[in-house]
């Protein structure tokens, strides 16, 4: 299957700093990527849709000024958590759909990034 | 809008026993259905998916699921589990069209296989 990577896998930062998380599709191009957040012992919640060449689409309740998304190329989307606070501590996972000739309506997920804000 | 309900938050089972993880969904339109597995501190791995056609879907690692439209269910089954199947399992749905790729997840079921 297609491969999606994330970097870093784990980050610890102080409250008030900004953290950038990268999501890359390694062997396919993705015009769209998705960012999910998973709090401890909870399910994944879609935060936003990252669109190459245009603005991201945010789900209701997600602050777009706090979670900046940039889809810089067909293989890279970044999520920047600005002025992070302890309540932003979570597991952030990205996903990308493969080209339609490589799969139907499924997503390939990155390994996730564990963010801890002190 | 669609929603997914996984009826059991935790399922303990002994090794080599059969297991069923239950999933019900609601949607006003046709959906695509998925089961994913997540090991601790890792991303999600697709077990199987239903898009159309045969309602019995076979996936990896010996798992299978049956789509039941009248009961709006998509239960996951395995006839004989292994210790290595211990993980969290998520049922998910998506719509096609412009919502392609946007998944709505259930709450997750933690499967614990005991020796």
Interface residues (C-beta under 8 A of the other chain):
Chain A: X1 X4 X6 X32 X34 X42 X43 X44 X45 X46 X49 X91 X93 X95 X97 X104 X105 X106 X107 X108 X109 X110 X111 X112 X114
Chain B: X32 X34 X36 X41 X42 X43 X44 X45 X46 X49 X51 X90 X94 X96 X100 X101 X102 X103 X104 X105 X106 X107 X108
